[in-house]
């Protein structure tokens, strides 16, 4: 079938094949992850070029799609700091720590602590930095 400039092929399958296909994971989740990975690359490029507002626009799309990625959260938080929205940076890092702390590396934890510190949450920032040092084996728990 042709609709506009796009051609589509319809494939009819029997009941056993249809049941097997429906039982398998649909590609939607994989496609969303791939799309978010590309968005993250674009947001990171914009951030490196100094277009913090443009990067935030891209990171907002990632957040809207519920892609839980530590780097995306941290990059967005640092962009918020660059555009003088310290409160938004702090809220984003606090959300990150609530949802993904178990997946964070010591370096990512230290980065989160620095964002909190620069966002005006000195005590909270130091606590997160200390946690990063414990994770890295620099301090005893």
N, C-alpha and C positions, 0 to 999 in steps of 0.2 A: 504494500500500500504506500502511496506517496501523499504526503501532506505538505503543501508549500514546496520548499526546496529539500525536505528531508524524506528519505525513503525508510520504511520500516518493514521488517520481515516478521510475520507471525508464525510461531511454531506450535503445532498442536502435539501434545504428548498424551500417552495413555495414563490411566489412573495410577499404576504402580510408580511410574517415573514422576508424575505430578506430586504424589505423596512424599517421595524421597526429596524432591526439590524443595517442597514446603517445609520439611523437617530440618533442612540445613539452614545455617545462618544466612540471612539475606545480606547482600552486599552493602546495604545502606550504612551500617556502622563503619565498615572498612572505608567506604567512600567519604564519610564525614571525617574520619581520622586523617585520611590523605589530604582532604581539602584543608583541614585545620593545620596540618603540617606545612602546607604551601603558604597558608596565611601567616603562620608563625615566621617562616623564612622572610616573607615580604615585610612584616612588621619589624623584624630584626634589622633588615636592610635600611628601612626608613629611620629607625632609631640610630643606627650607626652614622647615617648621613646627617643627623641633627634635626630631622623632621619629626619631632616628638608628638605633635598633634596628629599628624598622619599615622604614625605608629599606633597611637592610642585608638584611632578609628579602627584600625585592623585588629588590634587586641580586643576591642569591644566585640567584634564579630565572633572571635574565638570564644570569648566568655559566654556570649549568647548561645553558642552551639554546645555549651557544657563540656568543652574539652578540658580535662583536668591535666594541665601541664605546668610543672613547677617553673620552668624557664619563662613561659609566657606570663605567668603571674608576676614574677620578679621583674621582667622587662617592663611590663605595664606599670608596675609600682614605681620603677625608676623614671619612667616617662612622666608620671604624675608629679614626681619631685621636680623634674626639669621645667614643667609648665606651672610650677608654684601651686600645686594642688596637694599639699602635704597631707591633708585629712583623707583624701581619696587614696593616697599611697599607703597610709597606715591601715585604713579599712581593708584594702586589698591584701596586704600582707597578713593581717589578722585572719582573714578568711582563708588564705593559703595555709596558715599554720593549723587552723581547725580542720581542714579537709585533707591536706596532703603531707602533713609533717612527717609521717612514717616513711614516706618515699623520698624525703629530702636528704641530700648528701651534706657533710659538714660544711662544704663551701657554699652550698645554697642556703644553709641555715645561717651562716655568717652574713651572707648577703642580705637575707631577710632582717637580721638584727641591725645591720647598718641602715637599712631603709627606715626601720622603726625609729632608730636614734635620730636620723636626719629629719624625720617627720615630727619630731618633738616628743616622742615617747621614750625618753632616756632610760628609765628603769626597765621598761619592757624590752627595749633594744639590748641593754646589757645582759638581761636574763637569757635572751635568745643567743647572743654571742657566746655567753658562758656555756650554753647547751651545745653549741657548735664545737667549742673547745673540748668538751667532754666526749662528744661523738668522735672527734679526731684523735682522742687519746692524749691530748695536751694537758688536760686537767683530770684529776680523779673525780669520779662522781660523788 
